[in-house]
Amino acid sequence: MTAQFKQEAAEAAVESITSGMIVGLGHGSTAIFAMRKIAQLLSNGALSDIIGIPCSLQTKQQATELGIPLSTLEEHPNVDILIDGADEIDSQMNMIKGGGGALLREKIVAQSSRKCIYVADETKYSNYLGEQWAVPVEVLHFGWKSTMKFIESLGATVSVRKTAEGDNFLTDQNNLIMDCNFGIMQSPATVAAALKSRAGIVEHGLFVGIAHEIIIAGNNGLRTMKR
C-alpha cells in the first residue's frame, strides 16, 4: 500500500502546477510519481510550457526519459513550485531528508522556490524528528574523521554511508554522507544550527521551516499540512 499512498500524495501535489511554471523536480521514490504525472499531463495537453529543474543527476535522467523539458537554476534561478518527498515529518512541518543522498541539491532548489510542497505516505509522520530516522549529513573527504568526532560530540551516533557493494556512498558532488542518529529531537533547529557551524559539513538533512505544504496519504485518505 505504501507505493499507492506515495502515488496518491504526489499526484495531489501536481494539481498545484499550472502551465508556464518552472517546477523543481525532487529526488526519490515518491518524487518519481509526481514526475510521471507531470509527463502524462504534458503528453495529453493538460499542461504546457513546463520547465523542470531537477534536484539530482538521477532525477535529471528520469525526467529526460519521461520527456519533461529541463533547465538549470543558473538559467532559471526563481522556481515557481517544488514537489519533493520526505523521509520523516514532524508535527511542526520540519523534515528529515537525504535518504537518497541528494539533500544538498534538494535544499538549494527548495530555497530557490516560491512554494515547496512535500509528499509522503503516513509512515513518514512522527511527533518528533528522530523517532524513525537518522539525519544525513554531507561532509567533505578532507578531515572527515575530525568532522565525525565533532558530530559525535553533539550527541549523535554516526556511521559513514556505504553502497550495497561496501564502498563509500558518494553524492552528486562526490562528498561523503554520514548518517547521524541524534535520537528524538525536541528542537531540530538547534541541531541544524550546530551542524551548520562546522567547516567540513557541506549540508545537513534537517529541513526546518522550508515546507509550505505537506501532503500525507494513508488509509484515511489525504491529509494536508500548511504553513
C-alpha positions, -999 to 999 in steps of 0.1 A, spaced: 0 0 0 29 23 6 36 28 -31 -1 36 -37 -1 62 -9 31 78 -23 14 80 -57 -18 95 -43 1 122 -24 24 130 -53 -4 133 -78 -24 155 -54 6 179 -52 8 180 -90 -26 196 -91 -9 228 -78 11 231 -111 -2 253 -139 10 258 -174 41 280 -178 56 272 -144 92 265 -135 89 233 -115 115 219 -91 117 181 -95 125 162 -63 146 130 -59 135 96 -48 108 70 -48 79 94 -40 90 123 -63 91 100 -93 53 96 -91 50 134 -94 72 134 -125 52 106 -141 20 126 -136 36 158 -150 48 138 -180 13 124 -185 -3 159 -183 22 173 -207 16 145 -232 -22 149 -232 -20 187 -233 -35 194 -199 -2 211 -190 22 231 -214 53 252 -212 66 235 -181 103 237 -174 117 212 -148 147 219 -125 160 185 -113 173 181 -78 198 153 -87 216 136 -116 192 106 -112 162 129 -113 176 146 -144 179 112 -161 144 101 -151 128 134 -162 147 132 -196 134 97 -201 98 109 -193 101 137 -218 99 166 -193 117 197 -206 146 206 -183 168 236 -175 190 247 -146 189 271 -117 216 291 -135 191 297 -163 160 299 -140 171 310 -105 135 315 -94 114 284 -92 76 286 -90 69 253 -72 89 224 -59 75 189 -53 97 165 -34 94 136 -9 105 134 27 119 107 50 104 119 82 80 147 90 71 161 125 41 180 138 57 213 131 63 205 94 100 201 99 115 172 79 145 149 76 156 144 40 186 129 23 178 92 24 186 91 -13 217 113 -8 205 143 -27 199 166 3 223 195 -8 207 200 -42 172 194 -28 178 222 -3 193 246 -29 162 241 -51 138 244 -22 154 277 -11 150 289 -47 113 280 -48 83 303 -41 63 273 -29 76 240 -16 52 210 -14 64 178 2 46 145 -2 48 113 18 29 82 29 16 81 65 46 60 78 68 91 74 50 111 101 64 113 136 55 136 165 93 145 167 121 141 142 145 114 150 119 88 161 125 69 129 154 84 110 190 94 115 200 128 100 220 125 68 249 149 68 270 156 37 307 161 45 340 167 27 365 139 24 392 162 38 393 159 76 362 136 77 373 118 109 376 152 126 341 161 113 328 128 125 341 134 160 325 168 161 291 154 152 295 127 178 303 154 204 268 168 197 254 135 209 249 116 177 258 80 168 275 84 134 281 60 106 295 67 71 270 56 45 281 27 23 268 13 -10 255 -22 -13 290 -32 -25 305 -19 7 321 12 -9 316 47 5 284 62 -9 292 94 -28 269 123 -35 265 141 -69 292 164 -55 314 134 -47 312 140 -10 305 115 18 272 111 37 272 105 74 240 91 89 238 108 123 213 94 149 205 121 174 175 103 188 143 123 193 150 160 186 128 184 206 145 213 188 157 203 152 166 240 146 192 238 174 208 207 160 207 223 125 225 254 137 252 233 154 258 213 123 260 244 101 286 259 124 313 234 115 336 237 85 337 204 66 300 199 69 286 208 35 249 205 43 226 185 66 193 168 60 173 188 85 147 209 66 135 233 92 109 259 82 112 251 45 79 233 37 49 255 27 26 225 23 29 188 31 5 162 17 4 128 35 -15 99 21 -27 69 42 -56 46 50 -78 75 58 -71 94 26 -51 126 21 -41 149 49 -26 183 41 -5 204 65 1 241 55 23 268 69 
